[in-house]
Amino acid sequence: MSFSDNFFNRVEKKTKVDKNMILELAKELQENNLKNENTLKSVIHKLSAATGKKVSEEQEKKIINAVINDKVPKDINNMF
């Protein structure tokens, strides 16, 4: 799947996370098991730091469960 600069600009505007960080996190997810809890925790912590938004332990568990159990929206374009 190829994303346009327009997509990255929309994401950055909404989240303050730049294209390079997005690509770095995507690479980390590709190189590791997306269903691996440690990989997901690492990505969540990096996104939390990049956006300046604290993620509680409860929220982290919900996010991890959603990803592991395929409860994440498939159409990423509609997220932003």
Backbone as CSV, one residue per row, in Angstrom:
resi,resn,N_x,N_y,N_z,CA_x,CA_y,CA_z,C_x,C_y,C_z
1,MET,0.842,-1.165,0.000,0.000,0.000,0.000,0.893,1.235,0.000
2,SER,0.620,2.137,-0.891,1.402,3.354,-1.003,0.571,4.543,-0.528
3,PHE,1.175,5.357,0.324,0.476,6.523,0.848,1.068,7.780,0.225
4,SER,0.205,8.736,-0.067,0.650,9.987,-0.661,1.125,10.954,0.417
5,ASP,1.838,11.982,-0.039,2.266,13.020,0.904,1.056,13.690,1.534
6,ASN,-0.049,13.757,0.800,-1.279,14.340,1.334,-1.738,13.562,2.567
7,PHE,-1.657,12.260,2.511,-2.027,11.422,3.653,-1.135,11.741,4.847
8,PHE,0.178,11.755,4.615,1.112,12.036,5.707,0.897,13.444,6.272
9,ASN,0.597,14.404,5.409,0.332,15.767,5.872,-0.905,15.818,6.762
10,ARG,-1.946,15.070,6.395,-3.160,15.027,7.224,-2.868,14.400,8.577
11,VAL,-2.108,13.318,8.577,-1.760,12.652,9.835,-0.928,13.581,10.701
12,GLU,0.067,14.223,10.109,0.932,15.113,10.883,0.144,16.295,11.456
13,LYS,-0.752,16.835,10.661,-1.562,17.962,11.134,-2.421,17.560,12.330
14,LYS,-2.962,16.375,12.274,-3.856,15.925,13.338,-3.099,15.424,14.573
15,THR,-1.954,14.772,14.365,-1.267,14.100,15.471,0.058,14.745,15.871
16,LYS,0.617,15.582,15.023,1.941,16.185,15.231,3.070,15.156,15.114
17,VAL,2.775,14.010,14.495,3.778,12.975,14.254,4.179,13.069,12.786
18,ASP,5.479,13.294,12.527,5.901,13.516,11.150,6.064,12.213,10.365
19,LYS,6.199,12.386,9.055,6.284,11.257,8.126,7.412,10.301,8.498
20,ASN,8.578,10.843,8.866,9.715,9.981,9.200,9.422,9.085,10.397
21,MET,8.761,9.639,11.413,8.406,8.850,12.600,7.397,7.765,12.215
22,ILE,6.430,8.114,11.388,5.427,7.141,10.945,6.106,5.992,10.207
23,LEU,7.005,6.331,9.306,7.703,5.298,8.534,8.607,4.449,9.427
24,GLU,9.240,5.078,10.411,10.085,4.339,11.363,9.249,3.338,12.164
25,LEU,8.086,3.779,12.630,7.214,2.881,13.399,6.658,1.769,12.522
26,ALA,6.309,2.102,11.281,5.813,1.081,10.347,6.887,0.026,10.096
27,LYS,8.126,0.478,9.956,9.236,-0.459,9.739,9.410,-1.375,10.950
28,GLU,9.316,-0.791,12.140,9.431,-1.598,13.359,8.339,-2.666,13.401
29,LEU,7.133,-2.286,13.027,6.036,-3.251,13.027,6.237,-4.320,11.964
30,GLN,6.775,-3.941,10.803,7.009,-4.905,9.731,8.096,-5.907,10.107
31,GLU,9.134,-5.405,10.764,10.277,-6.264,11.095,10.002,-7.170,12.290
32,ASN,8.966,-6.871,13.034,8.619,-7.660,14.205,7.208,-8.207,14.038
33,ASN,6.795,-8.974,14.973,5.475,-9.586,14.932,4.439,-8.582,15.442
34,LEU,3.500,-8.207,14.593,2.463,-7.242,14.954,1.616,-7.752,16.114
35,LYS,1.580,-9.024,16.314,0.796,-9.618,17.402,1.618,-9.787,18.677
36,ASN,2.862,-9.318,18.660,3.742,-9.437,19.804,3.506,-8.267,20.757
37,GLU,3.193,-8.564,21.990,2.865,-7.540,22.980,4.017,-6.553,23.209
38,ASN,5.244,-7.048,23.233,6.392,-6.160,23.448,6.588,-5.182,22.292
39,THR,6.399,-5.648,21.072,6.491,-4.771,19.906,5.424,-3.690,19.979
40,LEU,4.201,-4.091,20.303,3.104,-3.130,20.393,3.347,-2.114,21.505
41,LYS,3.854,-2.570,22.644,4.158,-1.650,23.744,5.207,-0.626,23.317
42,SER,6.215,-1.082,22.614,7.271,-0.190,22.143,6.694,0.898,21.236
43,VAL,5.857,0.505,20.307,5.250,1.461,19.377,4.322,2.420,20.120
44,ILE,3.546,1.910,21.042,2.632,2.757,21.831,3.435,3.789,22.617
45,HIS,4.524,3.372,23.239,5.343,4.293,24.041,5.980,5.363,23.162
46,LYS,6.452,4.967,21.979,7.057,5.939,21.066,6.021,6.941,20.570
47,LEU,4.836,6.460,20.231,3.769,7.368,19.785,3.322,8.287,20.910
48,SER,3.238,7.758,22.097,2.861,8.559,23.255,3.852,9.696,23.466
49,ALA,5.136,9.375,23.382,6.169,10.394,23.555,6.132,11.418,22.423
50,ALA,5.930,10.953,21.199,5.926,11.846,20.040,4.739,12.808,20.050
51,THR,3.604,12.336,20.545,2.398,13.171,20.548,2.234,13.948,21.842
52,GLY,2.985,13.553,22.863,2.852,14.216,24.156,1.589,13.821,24.897
53,LYS,1.002,12.703,24.505,-0.224,12.226,25.145,0.083,10.989,25.975
54,LYS,-0.261,11.055,27.232,-0.029,9.942,28.143,-1.023,8.819,27.844
55,VAL,-0.526,7.600,27.846,-1.362,6.420,27.658,-1.301,5.626,28.959
56,SER,-2.458,5.481,29.600,-2.486,4.735,30.860,-2.262,3.253,30.587
57,GLU,-1.962,2.537,31.640,-1.754,1.085,31.514,-3.031,0.417,30.996
58,GLU,-4.178,0.891,31.469,-5.466,0.337,31.017,-5.678,0.600,29.524
59,GLN,-5.381,1.818,29.075,-5.522,2.143,27.655,-4.567,1.305,26.818
60,GLU,-3.351,1.149,27.317,-2.353,0.341,26.613,-2.857,-1.086,26.428
61,LYS,-3.413,-1.665,27.475,-3.941,-3.032,27.394,-5.077,-3.121,26.374
62,LYS,-5.952,-2.112,26.358,-7.063,-2.106,25.399,-6.552,-2.027,23.968
63,ILE,-5.556,-1.182,23.735,-4.978,-1.055,22.395,-4.352,-2.374,21.965
64,ILE,-3.563,-2.963,22.839,-2.890,-4.232,22.520,-3.918,-5.319,22.230
65,ASN,-4.949,-5.418,23.056,-5.995,-6.423,22.818,-6.713,-6.185,21.499
66,ALA,-6.973,-4.931,21.168,-7.646,-4.612,19.909,-6.804,-5.067,18.717
67,VAL,-5.499,-4.805,18.774,-4.621,-5.191,17.666,-4.499,-6.708,17.588
68,ILE,-4.244,-7.343,18.702,-4.060,-8.799,18.721,-5.320,-9.527,18.263
69,ASN,-6.489,-8.982,18.603,-7.757,-9.629,18.256,-8.401,-9.067,16.988
70,ASP,-7.600,-8.372,16.168,-8.058,-7.829,14.881,-9.299,-6.954,15.005
71,LYS,-9.325,-6.091,15.991,-10.452,-5.185,16.206,-10.116,-3.757,15.764
72,VAL,-9.097,-3.605,14.929,-8.655,-2.297,14.452,-9.294,-2.044,13.086
73,PRO,-9.781,-0.819,12.836,-10.381,-0.513,11.520,-9.401,-0.806,10.402
74,LYS,-9.902,-1.364,9.325,-9.043,-1.743,8.195,-8.782,-0.573,7.245
75,ASP,-9.690,0.387,7.154,-9.543,1.513,6.242,-8.881,2.680,6.955
76,ILE,-7.556,2.741,6.865,-6.780,3.752,7.577,-7.075,5.166,7.096
77,ASN,-7.484,5.323,5.848,-7.777,6.657,5.320,-8.930,7.323,6.063
78,ASN,-9.858,6.536,6.562,-11.000,7.096,7.293,-10.656,7.484,8.723
79,MET,-9.480,7.111,9.192,-9.075,7.449,10.551,-8.679,8.918,10.660
80,PHE,-8.250,9.495,9.540,-7.728,10.857,9.591,-8.531,11.721,8.681
